[in-house]
Amino acid sequence: MKANELMLNNWVLLHGKYYQVEDFRDGEVVEPIPLTEEILLKCGFKFMDYLFKYCGNDIELSYEDGNVYLLSGTYVETPSELSHIKHLHQLQNLYFSLCQEELKIEL
């Protein structure tokens, strides 16, 4: 994974354990955390209508069949598939971009 994908406080795997990025160290090998149902629940998503939804801060995201969708929000006119969002740090970065605050995660 590339260091330029990470922001402070992103969650990653370091030596097989969850680790929250506090600073960037050259040579450290970190791995992304794949989005799973368990991870989404820890991010505050709720399972509704056969898919996981997160509603908050005037946005609604859903997760279905391994894909994240932006369903509604201030600037959203039609639902959009965000096929590049496959890992937790990407979801964190998206949420921060949309809401200007960090996604609360309980790992």
Stockholm file with secondary structure:
# STOCKHOLM 1.0

chainA/1-107         MKANELMLNNWVLLHGKYYQVEDFRDGEVVEPIPLTEEILLKCGFKFMDYLFKYCGNDIELSYEDGNVYLLSGTYVETPSELSHIKHLHQLQNLYFSLCQEELKIEL
#=GR chainA/1-107 SS CCGGGCCTTCEEEETTEEEECCSCCTTCCCBCCBCCHHHHHHTTCEEETTEEEEEETTEEEEEETTEEEEEEETTCSSCEEETTCCBHHHHHHHHHHHHSSCCCCCC
#=GC SS_cons         CCGGGCCTTCEEEETTEEEECCSCCTTCCCBCCBCCHHHHHHTTCEEETTEEEEEETTEEEEEETTEEEEEEETTCSSCEEETTCCBHHHHHHHHHHHHSSCCCCCC
//
